[in-house]
Amino acid sequence: MSTVVEAVGLVKVYAAGAAPVRAVDDVDLRVAAGESVSMMGPSGCGKSTLLHLLGGLLRPDAGRVVLAGEPTDRWSQARWARARRRRIGFVFQDFHLVDDLTAVENVELAAVLAGTGRAAARRQALAMLDRLQVADRAGHLPHRMSGGQRQRVALARALVNHPALILADEPTGSLDSTATGELLALLREVRDQGQALVVVTHDPRVATTADRLLTMRDGAIVDETRLGPTGSRAPLSALIGWDDR
């Protein structure tokens, strides 16, 4: 399978008083088309920072990101923005919906920015909202929707352009058990269609549906577990080795 995104020796350092913190510390990672990877670890271990580096929202202090075989070292912010519009779908923990746009307008905007004509973008947006079972909220502003509904709209926005890479940060954080199961089924369908998926999560139910589970600590990947097509049969206690209290 072809590689969709690759991290080579990624380092990201944040200033924290007198002692800089290596939020991401010499990370190597390769994700192929049709593969899903989950990342777990204690809060502050660098999971979200790594996700943002992979999508170009942050620039590394060392190392590089390679997107579909193309090094991004010299990419401008505008070049990264074009890539995110067409080739990368982001799902954020806090949704990042535009407050004064309706659900369908939020999803439609993503398609328009990727170059789709407005009429076609509206059709695609409505179809994606229907697929995610929130078509009845198409005309609602974000503040008129529940957290779970807003998360579905955010996912619809990420998927509407059929990007090669989906980057999701706690995508089930606002969903109940039933909705979480439905979302996981959709993400498996996305993977099966050949898209690459990287998910940051604290939820073992989400993590163990991936093809690979990475554990991070202190900015580094400290363990990798390869999972079967229906998730690991190992006890969850064997997969989780941190105290996140």
C-alpha positions, 0 to 999 in steps of 0.5 A, spaced: 500 500 500 502 507 498 504 511 504 499 517 505 503 520 510 510 519 514 513 523 519 521 522 520 525 524 526 519 529 528 521 534 534 517 540 537 519 544 543 515 548 547 518 554 551 516 552 559 519 557 563 527 556 564 526 548 561 523 547 554 519 541 553 520 537 547 512 535 546 514 531 540 521 527 541 524 524 535 518 521 532 518 516 526 511 514 523 508 512 517 501 511 515 499 507 509 492 508 504 487 504 507 490 503 514 487 506 521 492 508 527 490 510 534 494 514 539 493 513 546 497 516 552 496 520 558 494 528 557 500 532 555 504 526 552 504 530 545 498 526 541 495 532 539 501 536 537 503 530 533 497 530 530 497 537 528 504 536 525 502 531 521 496 536 518 501 542 518 497 546 523 504 546 527 511 546 524 516 542 527 523 544 530 526 538 527 525 532 522 520 533 516 513 530 514 512 527 507 505 527 504 504 522 499 511 522 497 512 529 497 517 532 502 513 538 506 519 542 509 519 548 504 511 548 504 508 555 505 502 556 509 498 557 503 501 551 500 499 547 507 492 550 507 491 548 500 493 541 502 488 541 508 482 543 503 483 537 498 487 532 501 486 532 509 480 532 513 481 534 520 476 532 526 477 537 532 475 535 539 472 542 540 468 542 533 471 548 530 464 549 526 463 556 524 458 559 529 454 563 524 453 558 519 448 552 519 450 545 519 449 544 511 453 551 510 459 549 514 460 542 510 458 546 504 464 551 505 469 545 506 467 543 499 467 550 496 474 551 498 476 545 495 474 548 488 467 544 488 462 549 485 456 551 490 451 547 487 455 541 487 458 542 494 451 543 497 448 536 494 455 533 497 454 536 504 446 534 504 448 527 502 454 527 507 449 530 513 444 524 511 450 519 511 451 521 518 444 521 520 444 529 522 440 531 515 434 534 519 439 539 522 442 541 516 438 548 517 440 549 524 446 553 527 451 550 531 448 553 538 442 549 536 445 542 536 447 538 541 454 536 542 453 529 539 450 533 533 455 538 532 461 532 532 457 529 526 457 535 522 464 536 524 466 529 521 461 530 515 465 537 514 472 533 514 469 527 509 466 531 504 472 532 500 474 524 500 481 526 503 486 521 503 488 522 510 483 523 516 486 526 522 481 526 528 482 528 535 478 525 540 472 524 535 467 521 540 468 525 546 461 528 545 457 522 543 454 517 547 455 509 546 450 508 541 453 514 537 460 512 538 458 505 535 455 508 529 461 513 528 466 507 529 463 503 523 463 509 519 470 510 520 472 503 518 468 504 512 472 510 510 478 506 512 476 500 507 475 505 502 482 506 502 483 513 506 488 513 511 486 515 518 489 517 525 485 518 531 487 521 538 483 518 543 483 516 551 477 511 549 480 504 549 473 502 545 475 507 539 483 505 540 482 498 539 478 498 532 484 501 529 489 497 525 495 499 530 495 502 537 501 507 538 502 509 546 505 515 547 509 518 553 513 524 554 513 526 546 515 519 544 512 513 541 513 508 546 509 502 544 506 499 538 500 494 538 498 491 531 491 489 532 486 484 528 481 487 523 476 487 529 480 489 534 485 486 539 483 480 543 488 482 548 485 485 555 485 492 555 489 492 561 495 489 557 494 495 552 494 501 557 500 502 561 499 509 564 496 513 570 492 518 567 489 521 574 
